[in-house]
Amino acid sequence: MTADPMTTTTPPGRPHTAVHAPSARVTGADWAVSAVTVIAVCAGTALLDGRLDPGGALPLALQLGLLLLVRRRWPIAVLLLGVQAVIVFRSAGLTDVGWVWPVTAAYFTLAAADRPGPPGRPGLPWAIGIGLVQLGFAAAWEASTGAAPRTVLASTGAEALWLALVLAVAAAHRDRRRWRAEVDAGLLLAAREQETEARRRIAEARLQIARELHDVVAHTLTVVGVQLRVAGEALDDAPDEARTALATAQRVRKDAVNDLRSLIDVLRDPDDGSGNGIGGGIGDRRGSVPATRDPDRLAPRAGLDDLEALVDRIRSTGLDVRLETSGELSRAPAPASLAAYRVVQESLTNTVRHAGAARATVRVLLTGGTLHVHVVDDGTGDAGAQADQDGGGLGVRGMRERVRALGGTFEAGPDRPRGGYAVRAELPVSGFRP
């Protein structure tokens, strides 16, 4: 027998559930089942020493075969009409063998169906009910013809055993089909969730790289621009000062090139096997998902140990920067150390570019399992707003996202009591013991 075609529907967040999908199209499988039934009814009649004549078994076989052409669309109606045909032919004496087995295909189709029709119930109970009614009628009819009880019991018992076997096989087939549908749905759902997670990680990685590019480029252009201006102004009157400014600009440029090269190496990293860096693996021919990338590799290697060099570069622009540190900063983990460094870097860069400040104070403190970062200047108090406006929202917002991604808190805004602009960040440092 052939399996009924199935389709699957997927409620949001749940595995696919198999349901019957009636089809009006008669397939080659339907024709094959119909032909096998016609041949089986005729052959079975001959093997059981029944009458095989044009007025009995042959018309019954053809009628049952034709009904099976629409068995998938109307399984209940096909079985009822088939049972009716058998009862009519047997009662009229047109055929003398078989009650249940001539309609085996119709019983199997209905019992294996999940949703046989408008009632919306599984087909197995319907098949059992129709079978019991047919067996009851068969026993009553056999008894009414004067057959001995032993003969009636043997005849209907054999038919009942055959019906039970057919229904059991149909139920097993239906359950296996359901199991396969659930397994396929589960695999598909798992694959979709894995792909969604991979895309989320890729989006986070790209956002982190965007922050790094913004921080590196903004800081470099600011410092180099100031040094070039100083060099231009001092070129005639103070050549030594001009040379110092150019050397500083060259050093800052070299550091920025190294940082940018590390970011490019991440984008071109062949370890994911795709040759496409971070974007590789999604939608490729194998449907693979890229492996999770180490977040620390997405950033240039900078941290709290580089604060002195950072402050020196900013001081070279003319801003008086005071650096205060406390605690064992070297014990801060790399993600927190990098985030704190970038907060200081972006804050001082914004101060130089937008605040019009003369002085700035940087305080970095590691105590009680928390890394505190505080940067305040004496400028106009709108450095953060100007930075976000010029940087497309990657200034203060980028610092806030970076800190919150590590479970920290972030505040930035005008320093009301004294004027200027203040940036405060607190980053948890897991496992730290003072």
Buried (B, 14 or more C-beta within 10 A) or exposed (E): BBEBEBEBEEEEEEBBBBEBBBBEEBEEBBEEBBEBBBEBBBEBBEEEEBBBEEEBBBBBBBBBBEBBBBBBBBBBBBBBBBBEBBBEBBEEEBBBBBBBBBBBBBBBBBBBBBBBBEEEBBBBEBBBEBBEEBBEBBBEBBBEEEBEEEEBBEBBEEBBEBBEEBBEBBBEBBEEBBEEBBEBBEEBBEEEEEBEEBBEBBEBBBBBBBBBBBBBBBBBBBBBBBBBBBBEEBBEEBEEBBEBBBEBBEBBBEBBEEBBEBBEEBBEBEEBEBEBBBBBBBEEEEEBBBEEBEBEEBBBBBBBEBBEEBBEBBBBBEBEBEBEEEBEBEBBBEBBBBBBBBBBBBBBBBBBBBBBBEBBBBBBBBEEEBBBBBBBBBBBBBBBBBBBEBBEEBBBBBBBBBBBBBEBEBEBBBBEEEBBBBBBBBBEBEEBEE
